[in-house]
């Protein structure tokens, strides 16, 4: 059946305390999925709901579950109602959404997910909890350890059933459903009802009431879809300008490494950004989401782990920096915006070699996007997304280059040596590579072989520790060297060529005694300058 909007919650059969709580929280009118689901769910019938994320289905099953559980008390380790979700973030979102209504009805609710202390979760189950919101993996662990028993569960909800199957949780979900009483109520919600989801419906739901609120693939009229065709070298610059816009934006990439790399690039460009993916610990993921919701960071860069379970008010833009693999991923990524009837836009950056796959995906999703060729810095990019120029050191970002890579920031600048030659291995007479060698197969001291050591280094060189200057002498070809191309210290060939630093050269005057003319020696004897062999 298709949903029909209802003016208020009063006619849906909810307890008055829930209606009062919703009024206090500003929830006045039900959404179509809520109006279609609540009457049958409150009556105890199985429900098969097809609805996109952000359509209000959490309250659709949550209010019915709490209303039917109110007034009953759970025993230790034996919950009365169970909500299975696909991700930790979705579990936390569902728990936070239902918490005020659970308190109003005095219903104890606990969350059981991986990545957090299992001992605390075990203690919460021992203390007693009527409603458990869990991911399949952690709940299966607790059941196998006999820390949770499902024989008293009367209501079971499968939220985002298609993603649980896609993530490989079908065996755990089937095992959990086999342990709950077969005559209990089941409510299943999914964006698609094919493949493994259809198998779950046939095996575990009894004469369910079908509910569909969205046509085709559950796209809503308040959401705009844009495909921006870009040059591959312009991808980073375009995405960075979009990220620098006013307001929050959620950006999706395919890999964890890509998320971390792009986040560092945005920070270098002056854009406050945070990364979210499965490689982060659960406390890190929770803290990152809290900062994004609070507005401390305006850009959240994530993998598909954030495609479900994130609810941020006034998030009006989702950007697929890397296009999603299939239509379901696209719908769930886009479901982070235009939630609860608000307007939003989904922008997908597409390079020429990705056009065919993206067109096929859009066709499967039943979406006709607006296709626009853009380049970074263009006015139409700003008009579509609110993009701004980056705030790097050069006032913006060059196409295809991260700011850090372009500016050279952070690279060590080697100082010039004391002899004035440029730093690095490329010096006069020496090829690039290991100094003093000619590659791996070069000459290493063989008589008559050509090698770089024949050239030496021209010009003057400072002799450390003497304060004097001496002319460097080219090394001869028959110089004994080590196998690494280094001159042996005790080389008889170079012994005569090396200047003696123990004897002061003649051109420097003696430190003691009066200053003497150039035609006299240090003893005052006259000599002929041309005859260099003469002595006193």
C-alpha positions in Angstrom: 0.0 0.0 0.0 1.1 3.6 -0.5 1.2 6.0 2.4 -1.3 8.7 2.8 -0.4 11.8 5.0 -2.2 12.3 8.2 -2.8 15.6 9.9 -1.7 14.7 13.4 -0.6 11.8 15.6 -3.8 11.8 17.6 -5.6 9.6 15.1 -2.9 6.9 14.9 -3.6 5.2 18.2 -0.5 6.3 20.1 -0.5 6.6 23.9 -1.2 10.2 25.0 2.1 10.4 26.8 3.9 9.8 23.5 1.8 12.4 21.7 2.7 14.9 24.5 6.4 14.1 24.3 6.4 14.6 20.5 4.6 18.0 20.9 7.2 19.0 23.5 10.0 18.1 21.0 8.3 20.0 18.2 7.1 16.9 16.2 3.6 17.9 15.2 2.7 16.1 12.0 3.5 12.5 11.0 5.5 11.8 7.9 3.9 9.5 5.2 5.9 6.4 6.3 4.8 7.0 9.9 1.1 7.5 8.9 1.2 4.3 6.9 3.1 2.1 9.3 1.9 3.0 12.8 -1.7 1.7 12.6 -0.7 -1.8 11.5 2.4 -1.9 13.7 0.4 -1.0 16.8 -2.1 -3.7 15.9 0.7 -6.3 16.0 0.9 -7.1 12.3 4.2 -7.7 10.4 5.2 -4.8 8.3 7.3 -4.7 5.1 8.4 -1.2 4.6 10.2 0.2 1.5 11.5 3.7 2.4 14.6 5.7 1.8 16.8 7.0 4.6 15.7 10.2 6.1 12.0 9.5 5.5 11.1 9.2 9.2 11.0 5.5 9.5 12.9 5.4 12.8 9.8 6.8 14.6 7.6 4.7 12.4 8.8 1.5 14.0 10.2 3.0 17.2 7.0 4.5 18.5 5.0 1.3 17.8 7.7 -0.8 19.5 7.8 1.4 22.6 4.0 1.6 22.9 3.6 -2.2 22.7 6.5 -2.8 25.2 5.4 -0.2 27.8 4.1 -1.6 31.1 6.2 -4.8 30.9 9.4 -5.5 32.7 12.3 -7.5 31.2 14.2 -10.1 33.2 18.0 -10.1 33.4 19.6 -10.8 30.1 16.2 -11.3 28.4 15.1 -8.3 26.4 11.5 -7.9 25.1 12.1 -6.0 21.9 15.0 -6.1 19.4 16.2 -3.6 16.8 18.9 -4.8 14.4 20.8 -2.2 12.4 23.7 -2.3 10.0 26.3 0.0 11.5 27.4 1.4 14.9 26.5 4.9 13.8 23.0 3.9 12.8 22.6 2.1 16.2 23.5 5.2 18.0 21.2 7.4 15.9 18.3 5.1 16.6 19.0 4.9 20.3 19.2 8.7 20.5 16.0 9.2 18.5 14.1 6.8 20.7 15.6 7.8 24.1 13.2 10.6 25.0 10.1 8.5 24.2 11.5 5.5 26.1 12.1 7.7 29.2 8.5 9.0 28.9 7.2 5.4 29.0 9.7 4.2 31.6 11.2 1.7 29.1 14.8 0.8 29.5 16.8 0.9 26.3 20.4 -0.2 25.7 22.8 -0.2 22.7 24.9 -3.2 21.8 27.5 -2.6 19.2 31.1 -3.6 18.4 34.0 -1.3 19.1 32.9 -0.5 22.6 33.4 -2.2 26.0 31.5 -5.5 25.9 31.6 -5.7 29.7 29.5 -2.6 30.1 27.0 -3.9 27.6 26.9 -7.2 29.4 26.2 -5.4 32.7 23.4 -3.4 31.1 21.8 -6.6 29.9 22.2 -8.1 33.4 20.5 -5.1 34.9 17.6 -5.6 32.5 16.6 -3.8 29.3 13.3 -4.0 27.6 14.6 -2.8 24.2 18.0 -3.6 22.7 19.4 -1.8 19.7 22.2 -3.9 18.3 24.4 -4.7 15.3 24.3 -8.4 14.3 27.9 -9.2 15.0 28.1 -8.0 18.6 24.6 -9.4 19.4 25.6 -12.8 18.0 28.7 -12.8 20.2 26.7 -12.0 23.3 24.2 -14.8 22.5 27.0 -17.3 22.0 28.4 -16.3 25.4 25.0 -16.8 27.0 25.0 -13.2 28.1 21.8 -12.5 26.2 18.8 -14.7 25.6 16.2 -14.0 22.9 13.5 -16.4 23.9 11.3 -13.6 25.3 11.6 -11.1 22.4 8.1 -10.3 21.1 9.0 -7.6 18.6 11.9 -7.6 16.1 12.8 -4.8 13.8 15.2 -5.1 10.9 16.3 -1.6 9.8 18.4 -1.1 6.6 18.0 -4.8 5.9 19.5 -4.4 2.4 22.8 -3.0 3.8 23.0 -5.7 6.4 22.9 -8.3 3.6 25.3 -6.4 1.5 27.8 -6.3 4.4 27.6 -10.1 4.8 25.5 -10.1 8.0 22.8 -12.4 6.5 24.0 -15.6 8.4 24.0 -13.7 11.7 20.7 -12.1 11.0 19.1 -15.4 10.1 20.6 -17.1 13.1 19.2 -14.3 15.4 15.7 -14.5 13.8 15.7 -18.3 14.4 16.2 -17.8 18.1 13.4 -15.4 18.7 9.8 -16.8 19.1 8.3 -17.5 15.7 5.0 -16.0 16.7 6.5 -12.6 17.4 6.0 -9.5 15.4 8.6 -8.6 12.7 9.0 -5.2 11.0 11.5 -5.0 8.1 12.5 -1.8 6.4 14.8 -1.6 3.4 15.4 0.7 0.4 15.3 -2.3 -1.9 13.5 -5.6 -1.6 15.5 -7.9 -3.8 18.0 -10.7 -3.5 18.8 -11.6 0.1 16.2 -9.2 1.5 13.5 -11.1 -0.4 14.8 -14.3 1.1 14.5 -12.9 4.6 11.0 -11.8 3.9 9.9 -15.2 2.7 11.6 -17.0 5.6 10.8 -14.9 8.6 7.8 -12.6 8.0 4.2 -13.8 8.2 1.7 -12.1 5.9 3.4 -8.7 6.1 1.6 -5.5 5.2 3.6 -3.8 2.4 4.3 -0.1 2.8 5.9 2.0 0.2 6.2 5.8 0.4 8.6 6.6 -2.4 8.3 5.7 -6.1 10.9 3.6 -7.9 14.1 3.9 -6.0 12.9 6.2 -3.2 14.1 9.5 -4.5 12.2 12.6 -3.2 11.3 15.8 -5.0 13.1 18.0 -2.5 16.5 16.6 -3.5 18.4 17.9 -6.5 20.9 15.7 -8.3 23.9 17.2 -10.2 26.6 15.5 -12.2 29.6 17.7 -12.7 31.9 16.5 -15.5 35.5 17.5 -14.8 39.0 16.9 -16.0 40.9 14.3 -13.9 43.7 16.8 -13.1 41.1 19.3 -11.9 39.4 16.9 -9.5 41.2 17.9 -6.3 40.9 21.6 -7.0 37.2 21.4 -7.8 36.4 19.3 -4.7 38.4 21.7 -2.5 36.6 24.7 -3.7 33.3 23.0 -3.0 34.5 22.1 0.5 35.4 25.7 1.2 31.8 26.8 0.8 29.8 28.3 3.6 27.9 25.6 5.6 28.5 22.0 6.2 29.2 19.4 3.5 29.5 15.6 3.6 32.0 14.3 1.0 32.4 10.6 0.1 35.4 8.8 -1.2 35.9 5.1 -1.9 38.9 4.1 0.2 40.2 4.8 3.7 43.5 5.9 2.4 41.8 8.3 0.0 39.7 9.8 2.8 42.8 10.4 5.0 44.8 11.9 2.1 42.0 14.2 1.0 41.4 15.3 4.6 45.0 16.3 5.0 44.8 18.2 1.7 41.8 20.1 2.9 43.4 21.1 6.1 46.5 22.3 4.3 44.2 24.4 2.2 42.7 26.0 5.3 39.4 24.1 5.3 38.3 22.6 8.7 37.8 18.9 7.8 37.6 15.6 9.7 37.9 12.0 8.4 35.5 9.1 9.2 36.0 5.5 8.1 36.1 2.0 9.5 39.8 2.3 10.3 38.9 4.7 13.2 38.1 3.4 16.6 34.5 3.8 17.8 35.3 6.6 20.3 37.1 8.4 17.5 34.2 8.0 15.1 31.8 9.2 17.8 33.9 12.2 18.6 34.3 13.1 14.9 30.5 12.9 14.3 29.9 15.0 17.4 32.3 17.7 16.1 30.6 17.7 12.8 27.1 17.9 14.2 28.2 20.8 16.6 29.8 22.7 13.6 33.4 22.5 14.9 34.3 21.1 11.5 32.4 22.0 8.4 33.5 19.2 6.2 33.2 15.5 6.9 35.2 13.2 4.6 34.0 9.7 4.8 33.7 6.3 3.2 30.4 4.4 2.9 30.5 3.8 6.7 28.8 7.2 7.0 26.3 6.5 4.2 23.9 5.3 6.8 23.3 6.2 10.4 24.3 9.9 10.2 21.6 12.5 10.8 22.7 16.1 10.8 20.2 19.0 10.8 20.5 21.5 8.0 22.9 19.4 5.9 22.1 20.6 2.4 24.9 19.2 0.3 26.4 15.8 -0.2 29.4 15.4 -2.6 30.5 12.2 -4.2 34.1 12.9 -4.9 34.4 9.3 -6.0 31.1 8.0 -7.6 29.4 5.2 -5.8 29.6 1.7 -7.1 25.9 1.1 -7.5 22.4 2.7 -7.2 21.8 1.6 -3.6 25.0 3.2 -2.4 24.1 6.4 -4.3 20.7 6.5 -2.7 22.0 6.0 0.8 24.8 8.5 0.4 22.3 11.0 -0.8 20.0 10.1 2.0 22.1 12.1 4.4 20.6 15.3 3.0 17.0 16.4 2.2 15.9 14.5 5.3 12.5 14.9 6.9 11.2 16.9 4.0 14.0 19.5 3.9 15.7 20.5 0.6 19.2 19.2 -0.3 21.5 18.6 -3.2 23.7 15.6 -4.2 26.7 16.5 -6.4 28.8 13.8 -8.1 32.1 14.5 -9.7 32.6 12.5 -12.8 35.6 12.2 -15.1 35.2 11.2 -18.8 36.1 7.6 -18.2 33.4 7.3 -15.5 30.5 8.7 -17.5 29.2 5.4 -18.8 29.1 3.7 -15.4 27.6 6.7 -13.7 24.9 6.9 -16.4 24.0 3.3 -15.8 23.9 3.8 -12.1 21.6 6.8 -12.4 19.3 4.9 -14.7 19.0 2.1 -12.2 18.3 4.6 -9.4 15.5 6.2 -11.5 17.2 9.6 -11.4 17.7 12.2 -14.1 20.5 14.4 -12.9 21.5 17.8 -14.3 24.8 17.3 -16.1 27.1 20.3 -16.2 30.8 20.5 -17.4 32.8 22.6 -14.9 36.3 23.7 -14.1 37.7 25.0 -10.8 37.3 28.7 -10.4 34.3 29.0 -12.7 31.3 31.0 -11.7 28.8 28.2 -12.5 30.6 26.0 -10.0 29.9 28.6 -7.4 26.3 29.0 -8.5 25.6 25.2 -8.2 27.5 24.4 -5.0 28.5 27.7 -3.4 32.2 26.9 -4.0 34.9 29.2 -2.9 38.6 29.5 -3.6 40.9 27.7 -1.2 42.7 29.6 1.5 46.2 28.2 0.9 49.4 30.2 0.9 49.0 31.2 -2.8 45.4 32.3 -2.3 43.9 29.3 -4.0 44.6 25.9 -5.3 46.1 25.0 -8.6 44.4 22.3 -10.6 45.1 18.8 -9.7 47.7 19.6 -7.0 47.3 19.5 -3.3 48.5 22.8 -1.7 51.2 21.1 0.3 52.6 19.4 -2.8 52.7 22.6 -4.8 54.1 25.0 -2.3 56.8 22.7 -1.1 55.8 23.4 2.5 57.2 21.0 4.9 60.1 19.9 2.7 63.6 20.2 4.2 65.7 22.9 2.5 69.3 21.7 2.5 71.7 24.6 3.1 74.6 25.3 0.7 77.9 23.8 1.8 80.8 26.0 2.8 82.5 25.7 -0.5 79.5 27.4 -2.3 78.5 24.5 -4.5 74.8 23.7 -4.7 73.5 21.0 -2.4 72.9 17.5 -3.7 74.9 14.9 -5.6 75.0 16.8 -8.9 78.4 18.6 -8.7 81.0 19.5 -11.2 82.6 16.3 -12.5 80.3 14.0 -10.5 77.2 12.4 -12.1 73.9 12.2 -10.2 73.9 9.3 -7.8 76.5 8.1 -5.2 79.4 10.6 -4.9 82.7 9.2 -5.9 81.3 6.3 -7.9 80.1 5.8 -11.5 76.9 3.8 -10.8 76.8 0.3 -9.7 79.0 -0.9 -12.5 81.3 2.0 -12.7 85.1 2.1 -12.3 86.4 1.6 -8.8 90.2 2.1 -8.9 91.0 -0.1 -11.8 94.2 1.1 -13.6 93.4 2.9 -16.8 89.6 2.9 -16.2 87.6 6.1 -16.7 85.8 7.3 -13.7 84.5 10.4 -12.0 87.4 10.6 -9.7 89.7 11.9 -12.5 88.0 15.2 -12.5 88.1 15.9 -8.8 86.7 19.2 -7.7 88.1 22.4 -9.0 88.6 25.6 -7.1 89.4 26.3 -3.5 88.1 24.3 -0.5 88.1 25.1 3.2 90.2 22.8 5.3 88.3 22.3 8.5 90.1 23.2 11.7 93.1 25.1 10.0 91.6 28.4 8.9 93.9 28.1 5.8 93.1 27.7 2.1 94.9 25.3 -0.1 94.5 24.3 -3.7 92.8 20.9 -4.1 94.9 18.5 -6.2 93.1 16.3 -8.8 93.3 12.6 -7.9 95.2 10.3 -10.2 93.7 7.3 -12.0 95.8 4.7 -10.2 94.7 5.8 -6.8 94.0 2.8 -4.5 90.3 2.9 -3.5 87.9 0.7 -1.5 85.2 -1.3 -3.3 82.8 1.6 -2.5 84.9 4.1 -4.4 86.5 5.8 -1.3 90.2 6.7 -1.4 92.2 4.6 1.1 93.6 6.6 3.9 97.2 5.3 3.7 97.6 5.9 0.0 101.3 6.1 -1.0 100.2 7.7 -4.3 98.5 10.7 -2.7 101.0 11.0 0.2 103.2 13.3 -1.8 100.3 15.2 -3.3 98.6 16.1 -0.1 99.7 19.5 1.3 101.4 19.4 4.6 99.4 21.2 7.2 102.1 20.8 9.9 104.4 23.1 7.9 103.1 26.6 7.2 103.2 27.5 3.5 105.9 30.0 2.5 103.6 32.6 1.3 102.3 33.1 4.8 104.5 35.2 7.1 105.7 33.8 10.4 103.6 34.6 13.4 106.7 35.6 15.5 109.2 38.3 14.6 109.0 41.5 12.6 107.4 41.7 9.2 110.0 40.9 6.5 110.1 41.8 2.8 109.2 39.2 0.2 112.8 38.9 -1.0 114.1 37.7 2.5 113.5 34.5 4.3 112.4 34.3 7.9 116.1 34.5 9.0 116.7 37.8 7.0 118.8 36.2 4.3 118.4 37.6 0.8 117.3 35.1 -1.9 116.4 35.1 -5.6 112.6 34.7 -6.0 113.0 33.0 -9.4 115.3 30.3 -7.9 112.7 28.4 -5.9 115.2 25.7 -5.1 117.6 27.9 -3.2 117.5 27.9 0.6 119.3 29.7 3.4 
